Amino acid sequence: MQIQSAYTSGLQGLQSAQSGLTQATIDVAKPSPAQSAAPTETARAVDEPDKTSALVAANASLRQGEASTEVLERESETIGSIINIKV
């Protein structure tokens, strides 16, 4: 089993957070379909993204980005400490 470095994990977390946030904002910004012929619940669920779920996903992506930033900061501090000890 190969263990990834903290830098790689933090970077992947930031990329995932950015991708999730992009998709969530697209889902929130999608206009509601025109209600021309009273769509059924099934058709509405397929056509229209759930705005509440999209906002929750955006918030989760934001928190993931913050956590990934913390990982990168701790990794940088750890490397700095190791360099100071060894020098």
C-alpha positions as CSV (number, residue, x, y, z in Angstrom):
1,M,0.0,0.0,0.0
2,Q,1.4,3.3,-1.0
3,I,0.8,6.3,1.2
4,Q,0.4,9.7,-0.6
5,S,2.3,12.7,0.7
6,A,0.3,15.4,2.5
7,Y,0.9,17.8,-0.3
8,T,-0.6,15.4,-2.9
9,S,-3.6,14.7,-0.7
10,G,-4.2,18.5,0.0
11,L,-3.9,19.3,-3.7
12,Q,-6.3,16.5,-4.7
13,G,-8.7,17.7,-2.1
14,L,-8.6,21.3,-3.4
15,Q,-9.1,20.1,-7.0
16,S,-12.1,18.0,-5.9
17,A,-13.5,20.9,-3.9
18,Q,-13.2,23.2,-6.9
19,S,-14.9,20.6,-9.2
20,G,-17.7,20.1,-6.7
21,L,-18.3,23.8,-6.1
22,T,-18.4,24.4,-9.9
23,Q,-21.0,21.7,-10.4
24,A,-23.1,22.9,-7.4
25,T,-23.1,26.5,-8.6
26,I,-24.1,25.4,-12.1
27,D,-27.0,23.4,-10.5
28,V,-28.1,26.4,-8.5
29,A,-27.9,28.8,-11.4
30,K,-29.9,26.6,-13.8
31,P,-33.3,28.3,-14.5
32,S,-36.4,26.4,-13.5
33,P,-38.1,24.9,-16.6
34,A,-41.1,26.7,-17.9
35,Q,-44.3,25.3,-16.4
36,S,-46.3,25.0,-19.5
37,A,-48.2,21.8,-18.9
38,A,-47.9,21.0,-15.1
39,P,-45.1,18.4,-15.2
40,T,-45.5,15.3,-13.0
41,E,-43.3,14.8,-9.9
42,T,-41.2,12.3,-11.8
43,A,-40.5,14.6,-14.7
44,R,-39.8,17.5,-12.4
45,A,-37.3,15.4,-10.4
46,V,-35.4,14.4,-13.6
47,D,-35.4,17.9,-15.3
48,E,-34.9,20.2,-12.4
49,P,-31.9,20.0,-10.1
50,D,-32.8,20.3,-6.4
51,K,-31.6,23.8,-5.4
52,T,-31.4,22.9,-1.7
53,S,-29.2,19.9,-2.4
54,A,-27.0,22.0,-4.7
55,L,-26.5,24.6,-2.0
56,V,-25.7,21.9,0.5
57,A,-23.2,20.4,-1.9
58,A,-21.7,23.9,-2.5
59,N,-21.3,24.3,1.3
60,A,-19.7,20.9,1.6
61,S,-17.3,21.7,-1.2
62,L,-16.3,24.9,0.5
63,R,-15.6,23.0,3.7
64,Q,-13.6,20.4,1.8
65,G,-11.5,23.2,0.3
66,E,-10.9,24.7,3.7
67,A,-9.8,21.4,5.1
68,S,-7.5,20.8,2.2
69,T,-5.9,24.2,2.7
70,E,-5.3,23.2,6.4
71,V,-3.6,20.0,5.2
72,L,-1.3,22.0,2.9
73,E,-0.5,24.5,5.7
74,R,0.3,21.8,8.2
75,E,2.4,20.0,5.6
76,S,4.4,23.1,5.0
77,E,4.9,23.7,8.7
78,T,6.0,20.1,9.2
79,I,8.5,20.3,6.4
80,G,9.8,23.6,7.8
81,S,10.2,22.1,11.2
82,I,12.1,19.1,9.8
83,I,14.4,21.3,7.8
84,N,15.1,23.5,10.9
85,I,15.9,20.4,13.0
86,K,18.3,18.9,10.5
87,V,20.2,22.1,9.6
